[in-house]
Every structure is written in structure tokens, then in C-alpha cells.
């Protein structure tokens, strides 16, 4: 279902928050900060400053619809992913402990991000995880999972839009709760 892309191995210490040649999507941010879909045009991302590193990953620059899977975590959140959006005009590279991939066929925006983070999909990953203190999943293990999706792009779009609106509603209510508790 996917073509694999390369990820870099830069640590946070090798990234810059102010300027650089490309933006880096780090696995820790996928696990904690980003939702099912990452709008790269709105989210502050750290920079890669070394142009040699950027050139090395030129064939793996991320684009809208690509999926980045966190392959390592300290708990069962291994396999959490984010779908890229808002990448136009940006140079994005997948970072340390990630599996970036590009769907071989067209999917509606947001569908894969929401589906691949669903309990229905994540349940398939649990028996494939390895490790005790730090858990990981391999590319070969990920190949043993099944993606279920409607063949209709319109139906996929409706599902993606529904969950996107639900996320926005939850965020709105959380903000209101913060305002009222202060």
C-alpha cells in the first residue's frame, strides 16, 4: 500500500528552532504534540541547518498525504502516526525514529491519518511490538497489517472531514474549559 521514504537520524540537539534548510518532523512530536493530521504550514517545526543532510534526503521530501509513523516509544503508543498536510512550498523531512511512507494510491485528505490512529488499526500493531522498556515496531512487521478503507474517495473524504470537525469541536470545548477554570 505504501512506498517507503527515508528518514534522517538527527537528534533534537542537532536541530534549530530559528532557521535552516528544511523542516524536521520528530517522532517525539508525533507521539505527544501532533494529532492525526499535521498541517505543516501552521505548526512550528524545528529546522535542519546542514544543507548536506537536506541534499541526502531530497528524494524523500514529504508532501501532502504522506504518513509518518513513530516506530519507537516508551509505551504502547508505538505506531502512532500523522498525515502530512500544508506542505506546499515547504521542505519537510521525516526525523529520527520515524517511518515515512507515501500511499501508492490516492486517498482523501485526512482519511489515512485518522484510520491509522484508530483502535481498529492500532490493535493489529500491539502483537507486533518488541521491547520492554522502550517499545518499537519494524517496517517488516508493519507490512503484516491490513488497511480497511472504502473504495470511494468521496466516502473517505466524508470520514476525514467528520473526524476533523470532531477534533475541532473537542479543541474548542477544551479551550472553553480552560477559560472558565481560570
N, C-alpha and C positions, 0 to 999 in steps of 0.2 A: 504493500500500500504506500510505502514511503521510500524516497531516496535519502540516504544518509548524507549529512553535511559534516564538515569538520568543525570542531570546537577548539578554542585556544586553552592554554593551561596557566594563564596569568592569575596570580593571587591578587587579593584586594590591594595589597601593598604596592603592586606594580601598575595600578590604575590611578587615574587622576580625575578629580571631581570638577575641574575647571575648564580644561581644554584638551584637545587631542585630535587624532586622525580618524578615529572610529568610536562608536559606542559599544559597550560591552554588556551583555546580559549574563549576570552571575547566578549560579544555582541557588545561593542563599536567598536572593531576592525573589526567585521563583517560589521557593518554599514559604517565605514569610510575607513578602511585600506585594507581589503581583497577584492578580486574580486570574481567572480562566483566559482572559484576553488582555494582552499588553498593548496599549496604544503608545507606541514609541515616540510619537510626536508630542505627547503630553507628560510622560513620565521622566523624571530626571534620572539619567543613566550615567555611570562612570565612563570615562574615556580611556582609550588605548592611545598612548603617545608615540609609541615606536612604529614608524612607518614600515619597517621591515616585517614586523608582525602582521600589520594590516595587509601588506602585499602577499604574504604567505597564505592568507585565508580569503583571498579575493574571490575564488570560486565558490565560497561558502557564505558570502554576504547574505544576510537574512532579508526576506521580503514578506509582504502580507500573505497570510495563510500558512506560513511555516509554523511548525510546532517545536518548542524547546522543552525537553523533558529533563527534570532534575534526576540524575542517576544515583545520588548519594544523599543520605540524611541520617540523623541520629534517632529516627523513629520510623513509623510506617508511612510517612508522607513521601517516601521514595516513589518516584513515578509521577509526582505532581508536575503538571505542565502548564504552559501558557502559549496561546496562539498570538502570533505577531500581527499587529495592525498599525497603521500610521507610519509605515516605513519609507514612504516615498520621499526621495531627496536625502535620506539618511544612510549612513554606512553603519550597519549593525553586524556584530559578530557574537556568536554564542560562546560563553565562557567556560571556565573550569567546572568540572563535574556535571556537564550537560550533554544531552544527546539531541542535537538539532536535526530536524528532518523536514523534508518537503513532500507533501502529498503528490502521488503520481497522477491523480485525477482531481478534477475541480470539485471543491466543496464550498458550500455557502459560508460567508464570513461568520465566525464565532461558533459554528456547529462543532468542529473538532475540539476546540478549547473546552467547551462545556462538556461534551461527551467523554473526552479522555480523562476528565477530572471527576466523572460521576462514580458513584459507588458501584454501579453495574460493571464499569470497566476496571476500576481500581481493584475490585475483588479478584480479578484474574492475576493481578500483579503480586499479591501477597505470597502465594506459594513459590514464586519465582525469585523473591528477595533473598539475599545472602548477607550474613554477618550477624554479629551480636551487639556490639556497642555502636558501631557505625554500620548501617544497612545500605546495600547497593543493589542495583539491578543491571544486568548486562544487555547489550544490543541483541545478542543472540537469544536471550530469554524473552525480550520484548517481541521478537518475531513469532513467539508461540502464543500470542494473544489474538483475539478476534475483535474486529471493529464491526459494530452493528450500526447501520445508517440507512435512512430512506433513500431510495434512488432519485427521488425528486429533489432538485436543488431548491425549488420553492418551499417544499416542506422542511428541508434543512434550515432554510433562511428563517422560516416562522419559528422554529425551535430555538435558533440562535437569538433571534430578536426577543422572544419571550423571556429567556433566561437573562438576557442583557437588561431588559426592563425590570425584571425581578431584582437583579443586583443593584440597579439604580435606586429602586424603592427601598431596599434594605439599607443602603448607604444613607439615603435621605432620612429615614427613621432613626438611624444611629446618630446622625448629626443633631437631629432634634432632641434626642435623649441627652446628648452632651450639653446642649444649650440649656435645657430645663434643669439639669442637675447642678449647674454652676451657681 
